[in-house]
Amino acid sequence: MNRNALRLRPAVFQASMLRRMTRVALAASLRAVACATVACATLAGAAPADMPTASEQPFLAQNRSVMNKMMTYMAIEPTGDVDRDFVAMMVPHHQGAVDMAVAYLRFGNNEKLRRLAQEIIVTQQQEIAAMRLAVGERLPPSMPSPTQATPPASYPSHGDGDVPH
C-alpha cells in the first residue's frame, strides 16, 4: 500500500463518522422537538389530539420555518476539523431553540412556559457564544435579546464569526 492511500483513510473515516454523527444528531433533534411539542401542549392544558387549531396556524407556520432553516444549516459538509464541524452543527441547533422560544413568546399564553422560553433564549445564546469562542470565532456585535416583536434570527456558523446569528 502506498503512503497516499494510508493518509486518505483517516480523512475518509472522519468524514464517514461525521456524517453518521450528523444523522444521529438530526434524528435526536427531531425526537426532542416532537417530545417538547407534546410536553408544551400538555403543560398548557391541551391534549395533542386537540392540535392544531386555526388560531395556532401562525405559530405552527413559524415553527415549521424555523425547523426547516435549522435542519438545512445543521447538514454541513465535513471540513476535517471535528471541533469546528461540531460547532457548525450545534450553533444552528441552538439558534433553532432560540427561534422556537421567540415564536412561543409571540403566540403562547402560559406564564410558566413564557418564563421557560425566556430562559431558553438566554441560555442558548450563551452556549452559542461559548462554542464560537472555544474554536476561536469572533462573536457578532451585541444585540438585545429577542422579544415578541422580532422575527427569527438568521443562522449559519460555518466558521464566519462576522455573520450575525
C-alpha positions as CSV (number, residue, x, y, z in Angstrom):
1,M,0.0,0.0,0.0
2,N,1.4,3.4,-0.9
3,R,1.7,6.3,1.6
4,N,-1.1,8.4,-0.1
5,A,-3.6,5.6,0.5
6,L,-2.7,5.5,4.1
7,R,-3.1,9.2,4.5
8,L,-6.5,9.3,2.9
9,R,-8.0,6.6,5.2
10,P,-8.2,8.8,8.4
11,A,-9.9,11.6,6.4
12,V,-12.4,9.2,4.8
13,F,-13.0,7.7,8.2
14,Q,-13.5,11.1,9.8
15,A,-15.9,12.2,7.1
16,S,-17.9,9.0,7.4
17,M,-18.1,9.3,11.2
18,L,-19.1,13.0,11.0
19,R,-21.9,12.1,8.5
20,R,-23.1,9.4,10.9
21,M,-22.9,11.8,13.9
22,T,-24.9,14.4,11.9
23,R,-27.6,11.8,11.1
24,V,-27.8,10.8,14.7
25,A,-27.9,14.4,15.9
26,L,-30.6,15.3,13.4
27,A,-32.7,12.3,14.5
28,A,-32.2,13.1,18.1
29,S,-33.2,16.7,17.5
30,L,-36.4,15.7,15.7
31,R,-37.3,13.3,18.6
32,A,-36.6,16.1,21.1
33,V,-38.7,18.6,19.2
34,A,-41.6,16.1,19.0
35,C,-41.4,15.4,22.7
36,A,-41.1,19.0,23.6
37,T,-44.2,19.8,21.4
38,V,-46.2,17.2,23.2
39,A,-44.9,18.3,26.6
40,C,-45.6,22.0,25.9
41,A,-49.1,21.2,24.8
42,T,-49.7,19.1,27.9
43,L,-48.4,21.7,30.2
44,A,-50.5,24.3,28.5
45,G,-53.6,22.1,29.1
46,A,-54.1,21.0,25.6
47,A,-54.1,17.3,24.6
48,P,-52.0,16.5,21.5
49,A,-55.3,15.4,19.8
50,D,-56.6,18.9,20.1
51,M,-53.8,20.3,17.9
52,P,-53.7,22.2,15.6
53,T,-56.4,24.8,15.8
54,A,-56.9,27.6,13.3
55,S,-55.6,30.1,15.8
56,E,-52.5,28.1,16.2
57,Q,-51.6,28.1,12.5
58,P,-49.3,31.2,12.6
59,F,-47.3,29.6,15.4
60,L,-47.1,26.3,13.6
61,A,-46.1,28.0,10.3
62,Q,-43.3,30.0,12.1
63,N,-42.1,26.8,13.9
64,R,-42.0,24.9,10.6
65,S,-40.0,27.6,9.0
66,V,-37.6,27.6,12.0
67,M,-37.2,23.8,11.8
68,N,-36.6,23.8,8.1
69,K,-33.9,26.5,8.5
70,M,-32.3,24.7,11.4
71,M,-32.2,21.4,9.6
72,T,-30.7,22.9,6.5
73,Y,-27.9,24.6,8.4
74,M,-27.2,21.6,10.6
75,A,-26.5,19.5,7.4
76,I,-22.9,20.6,7.0
77,E,-20.1,19.4,4.7
78,P,-17.4,18.0,6.9
79,T,-14.2,20.0,6.9
80,G,-11.9,17.5,8.7
81,D,-11.9,19.7,11.8
82,V,-14.2,17.9,14.3
83,D,-14.3,20.9,16.7
84,R,-15.4,23.4,14.0
85,D,-17.8,20.9,12.5
86,F,-19.4,20.3,15.9
87,V,-19.8,24.0,16.4
88,A,-21.1,24.4,12.8
89,M,-23.9,21.9,13.6
90,M,-24.7,22.9,17.1
91,V,-25.0,26.7,16.5
92,P,-28.0,26.3,14.2
93,H,-29.5,23.7,16.6
94,H,-29.2,26.2,19.5
95,Q,-30.4,29.1,17.3
96,G,-33.4,27.0,16.4
97,A,-34.2,26.6,20.1
98,V,-34.0,30.4,20.4
99,D,-36.2,31.0,17.4
100,M,-38.8,28.5,18.6
101,A,-38.8,30.2,22.0
102,V,-39.3,33.6,20.3
103,A,-42.2,32.1,18.4
104,Y,-43.7,30.8,21.6
105,L,-43.4,34.3,23.2
106,R,-45.2,35.7,20.2
107,F,-48.1,33.3,20.3
108,G,-48.1,31.4,23.7
109,N,-50.1,32.3,26.8
110,N,-48.9,30.0,29.6
111,E,-46.9,32.1,32.0
112,K,-44.7,29.2,33.1
113,L,-43.9,28.4,29.5
114,R,-43.2,32.0,28.7
115,R,-40.7,32.2,31.5
116,L,-39.1,29.0,30.3
117,A,-39.0,30.3,26.8
118,Q,-37.2,33.4,28.0
119,E,-34.7,31.2,29.9
120,I,-34.1,29.1,26.8
121,I,-33.3,32.3,24.8
122,V,-30.7,33.4,27.3
123,T,-29.0,30.1,27.9
124,Q,-28.9,29.0,24.3
125,Q,-27.4,32.3,23.2
126,Q,-24.8,31.9,26.0
127,E,-24.0,28.4,24.7
128,I,-23.7,29.6,21.1
129,A,-21.2,32.3,22.3
130,A,-19.2,29.8,24.3
131,M,-18.9,27.3,21.4
132,R,-17.8,30.0,19.0
133,L,-15.2,31.3,21.4
134,A,-14.0,27.8,22.0
135,V,-13.0,27.4,18.3
136,G,-11.6,31.0,18.0
137,E,-14.5,32.6,16.2
138,R,-15.3,36.2,16.8
139,L,-18.7,37.0,18.2
140,P,-21.1,39.2,16.3
141,P,-21.9,42.6,17.9
142,S,-24.1,42.5,21.0
143,M,-27.7,42.8,20.3
144,P,-30.8,43.0,22.6
145,S,-32.3,39.7,23.4
146,P,-35.1,38.7,21.0
147,T,-38.6,39.9,22.0
148,Q,-42.1,39.2,20.8
149,A,-41.8,41.7,18.1
150,T,-38.6,40.4,16.4
151,P,-38.6,37.7,13.6
152,P,-36.4,34.6,13.9
153,A,-32.7,35.3,13.6
154,S,-30.5,34.0,10.8
155,Y,-28.3,31.0,11.3
156,P,-25.1,29.7,10.0
157,S,-21.9,29.3,11.9
158,H,-19.7,27.6,9.2
159,G,-16.7,29.4,10.6
160,D,-17.7,33.0,9.8
161,G,-17.7,35.0,13.1
162,D,-18.8,38.2,11.3
163,V,-22.2,36.9,10.3
164,P,-25.0,37.8,12.7
165,H,-26.8,34.8,14.1
